[in-house]
């Protein structure tokens, strides 16, 4: 194999200015001095504003007013959704249910009947209470309220009550997410990204085929997209919400959209990235023998222009959010894959400042200032780093060979990625600064190459 060695260094073309001077990265606080924490792969003072104190929040079980019970299909589902989403967003520490005050189920929802001191003693800065009832018209009416333990008041939120069809699980889930969005907007100024979907590759058996699947952004409702028994790779989203992928279903790595072939030129057709305006597709073709980057017409699949022409490998193009540049992978300078940017017409190629000697799988953040990527850190293990273009700095997001194939959420606040930290590869989500990580995938099998719908 050509690509086997890894050197942890920063590489930057002269056009990017001076190369980063700090070469060391920490993996945890044990590698930092007293009074410091490991943040973004760097030792930082505990007083650093990037070291966020999580918001401890308690969740009291919702009461079903129709039955008077706090357990059952409706209370259980609300409790599960609230706990899962509030953990996933990375701004809250959800207090375990067994730490809730013993008298919580009997308090009611009036300020005068709630024992705020007991919630405070349980460690909650805030807590959620609610009710659910049926209105006789097939609608489920839900009330969710947030209370502040120390202040002894109810926190006003954009939405405290809502109605949803009783037999519409998707709408029910969407309204819970909307309530949590309101909570996030109140405390952070921005909502969450959990309305989108994530496409990915999945293999059920170690020697079995890889198929394309899709799931909700919280890991629920996995749905199989391909069932051809072949190798299917590199899912990507079209601008109208369809899933593209490379498949060997016809014994050639063709690019498919749904159940239709989009590009079947000889040899490689892979790594598709849709332009923000939806009219162009950048991808890798090797029809002439070498892997090069082309731009195709999104409607017809016809070649619009060729962007690279080298004796080396150029692959994995990703459009910038404004559609004016592309980041891509090439081994043109060092013989090992590195990250480059170029203009939309293929000119102005520049090597990015980057950590690692074997770098792949770039993804451009929605704000245009960050590029996440994976770098080999030993054997076949990868970690995720991010380049901040405005400062020419590099930040480490995962450690110990536990992250690959990063994909930004639509709002740029989160990154989903694959990791074998627990043995088999699973899908995880982390905040974009890498500090808070949660597992997404919940079913058997191995998961690869997540792509968040944007």
C-alpha positions as CSV (number, residue, x, y, z in Angstrom):
1,X,0.0,0.0,0.0
2,X,1.2,3.5,-0.8
3,X,-0.4,5.3,2.1
4,X,0.9,3.7,5.2
5,X,3.0,6.2,7.3
6,X,1.6,9.0,9.4
7,X,3.5,12.1,10.5
8,X,1.7,14.4,12.9
9,X,2.6,17.8,11.5
10,X,1.1,21.0,10.1
11,X,1.4,21.7,6.4
12,X,0.4,25.0,4.9
13,X,1.1,26.6,1.5
14,X,2.7,30.1,1.6
15,X,-0.6,31.6,0.5
16,X,-2.0,30.7,3.8
17,X,0.7,32.6,5.8
18,X,2.7,31.2,8.6
19,X,2.1,27.6,9.5
20,X,0.6,26.9,13.0
21,X,3.5,26.8,15.5
22,X,1.9,24.7,18.2
23,X,2.3,21.0,17.3
24,X,1.2,19.3,20.5
25,X,-2.3,18.0,21.1
26,X,-3.8,16.8,24.4
27,X,-6.3,13.9,24.5
28,X,-7.6,14.4,28.1
29,X,-7.0,16.5,31.2
30,X,-4.3,14.2,32.5
31,X,-1.9,15.6,29.9
32,X,-2.5,19.2,31.0
33,X,-1.2,21.1,34.0
34,X,-3.1,21.7,37.2
35,X,-5.9,24.2,36.6
36,X,-6.2,23.4,32.9
37,X,-8.6,21.3,30.9
38,X,-8.2,19.6,27.5
39,X,-10.5,21.6,25.1
40,X,-10.4,21.0,21.4
41,X,-7.2,19.1,21.7
42,X,-5.4,21.9,23.5
43,X,-4.7,22.6,27.2
44,X,-6.7,25.6,28.3
45,X,-7.2,27.4,31.6
46,X,-10.3,26.3,33.5
47,X,-11.5,29.9,33.3
48,X,-11.5,29.7,29.5
49,X,-14.9,30.7,28.2
50,X,-14.9,27.7,25.9
51,X,-15.2,25.4,28.9
52,X,-19.0,25.3,29.2
53,X,-20.7,24.4,32.4
54,X,-23.6,22.2,31.5
55,X,-27.1,23.2,32.5
56,X,-28.5,20.5,35.0
57,X,-32.1,19.9,34.2
58,X,-34.7,17.5,35.8
59,X,-37.7,15.9,34.1
60,X,-40.8,15.0,36.0
61,X,-43.0,12.4,34.3
62,X,-45.9,13.9,32.4
63,X,-49.3,13.0,33.8
64,X,-51.9,11.6,31.4
65,X,-55.0,13.5,32.6
66,X,-57.3,11.0,30.8
67,X,-56.1,8.1,32.9
68,X,-54.5,9.9,35.8
69,X,-51.4,7.8,35.2
70,X,-47.7,8.9,34.8
71,X,-46.9,5.7,32.9
72,X,-48.2,4.4,29.7
73,X,-47.6,5.0,26.0
74,X,-48.0,8.8,26.1
75,X,-46.1,9.6,29.3
76,X,-43.4,7.1,28.4
77,X,-42.9,8.5,24.9
78,X,-42.7,12.1,26.1
79,X,-40.2,11.2,28.9
80,X,-38.0,9.3,26.4
81,X,-38.0,12.0,23.8
82,X,-37.3,14.8,26.3
83,X,-34.4,12.9,27.9
84,X,-32.9,11.8,24.6
85,X,-33.0,15.2,22.9
86,X,-31.9,17.2,26.0
87,X,-28.9,15.0,26.3
88,X,-28.1,15.1,22.6
89,X,-28.1,18.9,22.2
90,X,-25.0,19.2,24.4
91,X,-26.1,22.0,26.6
92,X,-27.8,20.1,29.4
93,X,-27.0,17.4,32.0
94,X,-30.3,15.5,32.5
95,X,-30.7,14.4,36.1
96,X,-31.5,10.7,36.4
97,X,-35.1,10.0,37.2
98,X,-34.3,8.3,40.4
99,X,-32.8,11.5,41.7
100,X,-36.1,13.4,41.3
101,X,-37.7,14.5,44.6
102,X,-40.0,11.8,46.0
103,X,-42.9,14.2,46.2
104,X,-42.6,15.4,42.6
105,X,-45.6,13.4,41.3
106,X,-47.9,15.0,43.9
107,X,-46.9,18.6,43.5
108,X,-49.1,19.7,40.6
109,X,-48.0,22.5,38.4
110,X,-48.8,25.6,40.4
111,X,-46.0,27.7,41.8
112,X,-47.5,27.5,45.2
113,X,-47.6,23.7,45.3
114,X,-44.1,22.9,43.9
115,X,-41.3,22.2,46.3
116,X,-38.6,24.1,44.6
117,X,-36.1,23.5,47.4
118,X,-36.4,19.7,46.8
119,X,-35.6,20.1,43.1
120,X,-32.7,22.4,44.0
121,X,-31.4,19.8,46.4
122,X,-31.7,17.2,43.7
123,X,-29.2,19.2,41.7
124,X,-31.5,20.7,39.1
125,X,-31.1,24.3,38.0
126,X,-34.4,23.8,36.1
127,X,-37.0,21.1,35.7
128,X,-39.8,20.2,33.4
129,X,-43.4,19.3,34.3
130,X,-46.3,18.6,32.1
131,X,-49.7,17.0,31.3
132,X,-51.3,15.3,28.4
133,X,-55.0,14.8,27.6
134,X,-57.3,13.8,24.8
135,X,-59.8,16.4,23.5
136,X,-62.3,14.0,21.9
137,X,-61.4,15.1,18.4
138,X,-58.5,12.7,17.8
139,X,-56.1,15.3,19.2
140,X,-53.6,14.9,22.0
141,X,-53.1,18.1,23.9
142,X,-49.8,18.5,25.7
143,X,-48.6,21.1,28.1
144,X,-44.9,21.3,29.0
145,X,-43.5,23.9,31.4
146,X,-40.0,24.8,32.6
147,X,-39.4,25.9,36.2
148,X,-36.3,27.4,37.7
149,X,-35.4,25.7,41.0
150,X,-33.4,28.5,42.6
151,X,-35.6,31.4,41.6
152,X,-38.9,29.5,42.3
153,X,-40.5,30.7,39.1
154,X,-41.8,29.4,35.8
155,X,-39.6,30.2,32.8
156,X,-41.6,31.7,29.9
157,X,-40.9,29.8,26.6
158,X,-42.0,30.4,23.0
159,X,-44.3,27.4,23.3
160,X,-45.8,25.8,26.4
161,X,-48.8,23.9,25.0
162,X,-49.6,22.2,21.7
163,X,-52.1,19.8,20.1
164,X,-51.2,17.0,17.8
165,X,-53.1,14.1,16.1
166,X,-53.1,11.2,18.5
167,X,-52.1,8.6,15.9
168,X,-49.3,10.6,14.2
169,X,-46.0,9.6,15.8
170,X,-44.0,11.8,13.5
171,X,-46.0,14.9,14.2
172,X,-45.9,14.1,17.9
173,X,-42.1,13.9,17.8
174,X,-41.8,17.0,15.7
175,X,-43.8,19.1,18.3
176,X,-41.6,17.8,21.1
177,X,-38.5,18.9,19.1
178,X,-40.2,22.3,18.5
179,X,-40.7,22.7,22.3
180,X,-37.0,21.9,22.9
181,X,-36.0,24.3,20.1
182,X,-37.9,27.0,22.0
183,X,-35.9,26.1,25.2
184,X,-32.6,26.3,23.3
185,X,-33.5,29.6,21.7
186,X,-34.3,31.0,25.1
187,X,-31.0,30.0,26.6
188,X,-28.6,30.0,23.6
189,X,-30.2,32.1,20.9
190,X,-30.4,29.2,18.4
191,X,-32.5,26.1,17.9
192,X,-31.4,22.6,17.3
193,X,-30.8,20.6,14.1
194,X,-32.8,17.5,14.9
195,X,-35.5,17.8,12.2
196,X,-33.1,16.6,9.5
197,X,-32.1,13.1,8.5
198,X,-28.8,11.2,8.3
199,X,-27.9,8.8,5.5
200,X,-25.3,6.2,6.1
201,X,-23.8,2.8,5.1
202,X,-24.6,-0.2,7.2
203,X,-23.3,-3.7,7.2
204,X,-25.3,-6.3,9.2
205,X,-22.8,-9.2,8.9
206,X,-19.0,-8.9,8.9
207,X,-18.7,-10.3,5.4
208,X,-22.0,-9.1,4.2
209,X,-22.9,-6.2,1.8
210,X,-22.9,-2.6,2.7
211,X,-26.3,-1.0,2.1
212,X,-27.5,2.6,2.3
213,X,-29.8,3.5,5.2
214,X,-31.4,6.6,6.5
215,X,-32.5,7.6,10.0
216,X,-33.8,10.5,12.0
217,X,-31.1,12.8,13.4
218,X,-31.6,11.4,16.8
219,X,-30.9,7.8,15.7
220,X,-34.6,6.6,15.5
221,X,-36.5,5.2,12.6
222,X,-33.8,3.5,10.6
223,X,-35.0,2.8,7.1
224,X,-33.1,0.8,4.5
225,X,-32.7,2.5,1.1
226,X,-30.8,0.0,-1.0
227,X,-31.4,-3.8,-1.0
228,X,-29.2,-4.9,-3.9
229,X,-26.8,-7.1,-1.9
230,X,-23.8,-5.2,-3.3
231,X,-21.3,-2.7,-1.9
232,X,-22.9,0.7,-1.6
233,X,-20.8,3.6,-0.4
234,X,-20.6,7.4,0.2
235,X,-24.2,8.6,0.6
236,X,-24.9,12.2,-0.2
237,X,-28.0,14.4,-0.4
238,X,-29.4,16.1,-3.4
239,X,-30.8,19.6,-2.9
240,X,-34.4,18.2,-3.2
241,X,-33.8,15.6,-0.5
242,X,-33.0,12.4,-2.4
243,X,-30.1,10.2,-1.5
244,X,-27.2,9.7,-4.0
245,X,-24.5,7.0,-3.5
246,X,-21.9,4.9,-5.2
247,X,-22.9,1.3,-5.9
248,X,-21.3,-1.8,-7.4
249,X,-24.7,-3.2,-8.1
250,X,-23.8,-3.4,-11.8
251,X,-20.2,-4.4,-11.3
252,X,-18.9,-0.9,-11.7
253,X,-18.7,1.9,-9.1
254,X,-21.6,3.9,-10.5
255,X,-23.3,6.9,-9.0
256,X,-27.0,6.4,-8.3
257,X,-29.8,8.6,-7.1
258,X,-32.5,6.6,-5.5
259,X,-33.1,3.6,-7.7
260,X,-31.7,5.3,-10.9
261,X,-28.2,5.4,-12.3
262,X,-26.9,9.0,-12.6
263,X,-23.3,8.5,-13.8
264,X,-22.0,5.1,-15.0
265,X,-18.8,6.1,-16.8
266,X,-16.1,3.4,-16.8
267,X,-14.3,3.0,-13.5
268,X,-14.9,5.4,-10.6
269,X,-18.1,7.5,-10.2
270,X,-18.0,8.6,-6.5
271,X,-18.0,11.3,-3.9
272,X,-20.8,13.4,-5.2
273,X,-21.4,16.9,-3.7
274,X,-24.4,19.1,-4.8
275,X,-23.8,22.8,-5.5
276,X,-25.9,25.0,-3.2
277,X,-28.0,26.1,-6.1
278,X,-28.7,22.5,-7.0
279,X,-27.7,22.8,-10.7
280,X,-24.2,21.2,-10.5
281,X,-22.7,18.1,-9.0
282,X,-19.0,17.8,-8.2
283,X,-17.7,14.2,-8.1
284,X,-14.7,12.0,-8.8
285,X,-14.4,10.2,-12.2
286,X,-11.6,7.9,-13.4
287,X,-12.9,7.3,-16.9
288,X,-9.5,8.2,-18.4
289,X,-7.6,6.1,-16.0
290,X,-6.8,8.5,-13.2
291,X,-9.1,9.8,-10.4
292,X,-10.0,13.5,-11.3
293,X,-12.6,15.9,-10.2
294,X,-15.4,16.9,-12.6
295,X,-18.6,19.0,-12.4
296,X,-21.7,17.5,-13.9
297,X,-25.1,18.9,-14.8
298,X,-27.5,18.0,-12.0
299,X,-30.4,17.3,-14.3
300,X,-28.7,15.3,-17.1
301,X,-25.5,14.0,-15.6
302,X,-23.6,15.5,-18.6
303,X,-20.1,16.8,-17.9
304,X,-20.0,20.5,-17.5
305,X,-16.2,20.9,-16.9
306,X,-13.1,19.1,-15.6
307,X,-11.5,20.7,-12.6
308,X,-8.3,18.8,-12.1
309,X,-5.8,17.2,-14.4
310,X,-2.8,15.5,-12.8
311,X,-0.9,12.3,-12.7
312,X,-1.9,12.1,-9.0
313,X,-5.2,11.2,-7.3
314,X,-7.7,14.0,-6.8
315,X,-10.9,13.0,-5.0
316,X,-13.6,13.8,-2.4
317,X,-14.8,17.3,-3.6
318,X,-17.1,19.3,-1.3
319,X,-18.7,22.6,-2.2
320,X,-18.3,25.6,0.1
321,X,-21.6,27.0,1.4
322,X,-21.4,29.9,-1.1
323,X,-20.7,27.7,-4.0
324,X,-17.5,29.6,-5.0
325,X,-14.9,27.0,-3.8
326,X,-14.3,23.3,-3.3
327,X,-12.3,21.4,-0.7
328,X,-10.8,18.2,-2.0
329,X,-8.3,15.5,-1.2
330,X,-5.1,15.0,-3.2
331,X,-1.7,13.4,-2.9
332,X,-0.1,15.9,-5.3
333,X,2.6,17.3,-3.0
334,X,3.7,14.7,-0.5
335,X,2.5,11.4,-2.0
336,X,0.0,11.1,0.9
337,X,-3.6,12.4,0.9
338,X,-3.9,16.0,2.0
339,X,-6.6,18.7,1.9
340,X,-6.7,21.5,-0.7
341,X,-9.1,24.2,-1.8
342,X,-9.7,25.5,-5.3
343,X,-12.0,28.0,-7.0
344,X,-15.2,26.7,-8.7
345,X,-13.5,26.7,-12.1
346,X,-10.5,24.7,-10.8
347,X,-8.0,27.5,-10.5
348,X,-6.3,28.9,-7.4
349,X,-5.4,25.6,-5.8
350,X,-4.0,26.0,-2.3
351,X,-3.0,23.4,0.3
352,X,-4.7,23.9,3.6
353,X,-3.0,24.1,7.0
354,X,-3.7,20.7,8.5
355,X,-2.6,18.3,11.1
356,X,-1.7,14.8,10.0
357,X,0.0,13.2,7.1
358,X,-2.9,11.1,5.8
359,X,-6.1,13.2,5.7
360,X,-9.4,12.4,4.2
361,X,-13.2,12.9,4.3
362,X,-13.5,16.7,4.4
363,X,-16.8,18.4,5.1
364,X,-17.4,22.2,5.0
365,X,-19.3,23.8,7.8
366,X,-22.5,25.7,6.9
367,X,-20.9,29.0,8.1
368,X,-18.0,28.5,5.6
369,X,-15.2,29.0,8.2
370,X,-14.5,25.4,9.2
371,X,-13.6,22.2,7.5
372,X,-13.8,19.0,9.5
373,X,-11.8,16.0,8.3
374,X,-10.3,12.7,9.4
375,X,-6.6,12.0,9.8
376,X,-4.9,8.6,10.4
377,X,-3.3,8.3,13.8
378,X,-2.0,4.8,13.7
379,X,-2.8,1.6,11.9
380,X,-6.3,1.9,10.4
381,X,-7.5,4.3,13.2
382,X,-8.6,7.9,12.5
383,X,-9.4,11.0,14.6
384,X,-11.4,14.0,13.6
385,X,-9.8,17.5,13.3
386,X,-11.2,20.8,12.2
387,X,-9.5,23.6,10.3
388,X,-10.7,27.2,11.0
389,X,-10.0,29.1,7.8
390,X,-10.2,32.6,9.3
391,X,-7.4,31.9,11.8
392,X,-5.5,29.2,10.0
393,X,-5.7,27.1,13.1
394,X,-6.3,23.3,13.6
395,X,-8.3,21.8,16.5
396,X,-8.6,18.2,17.5
397,X,-12.1,16.9,18.1
398,X,-11.6,13.2,18.9
399,X,-8.8,11.3,20.4
400,X,-7.4,7.7,20.6
401,X,-8.4,6.8,17.0
402,X,-12.1,7.1,17.7
403,X,-13.5,9.2,14.9
404,X,-13.9,9.3,11.1
405,X,-16.2,10.5,8.3
406,X,-17.4,13.8,9.9
407,X,-20.6,15.5,8.6
408,X,-21.9,18.8,9.9
409,X,-25.5,19.4,10.9
410,X,-27.5,22.0,8.9
411,X,-26.9,24.7,11.5
412,X,-23.2,23.8,12.0
413,X,-23.7,23.2,15.7
414,X,-23.1,19.5,15.6
415,X,-21.1,16.8,13.8
416,X,-22.1,13.3,13.2
417,X,-19.3,10.7,12.7
418,X,-18.5,7.0,12.7
419,X,-16.5,5.5,15.6
420,X,-15.3,2.1,16.7
421,X,-14.7,3.3,20.3
422,X,-17.1,0.6,21.5
423,X,-15.8,-2.1,19.3
424,X,-17.9,-2.2,16.1
425,X,-18.3,1.1,14.2
426,X,-21.3,3.0,15.3
427,X,-22.6,6.5,14.6
428,X,-22.1,9.3,17.1
429,X,-22.9,13.0,17.4
430,X,-20.8,15.7,19.0
431,X,-21.0,19.4,19.4
432,X,-18.9,21.1,16.8
433,X,-16.2,21.9,19.3
434,X,-15.9,18.2,20.1
435,X,-16.6,18.5,23.8
436,X,-19.9,16.6,24.2
437,X,-20.4,13.2,22.4
438,X,-23.3,10.8,22.3
439,X,-24.0,7.6,20.5
440,X,-26.7,7.9,17.8
441,X,-27.1,4.4,16.3
442,X,-29.1,2.0,18.3
443,X,-29.4,-1.2,16.3
444,X,-27.1,-4.2,15.5
445,X,-24.6,-3.9,12.7
446,X,-21.7,-1.7,11.7
447,X,-22.2,1.9,10.6
448,X,-20.1,4.0,8.1
449,X,-20.0,7.3,6.3
450,X,-22.8,9.3,7.8
451,X,-24.1,12.3,5.7
452,X,-26.4,14.8,7.4
453,X,-29.1,16.3,5.2
454,X,-28.5,19.9,4.5
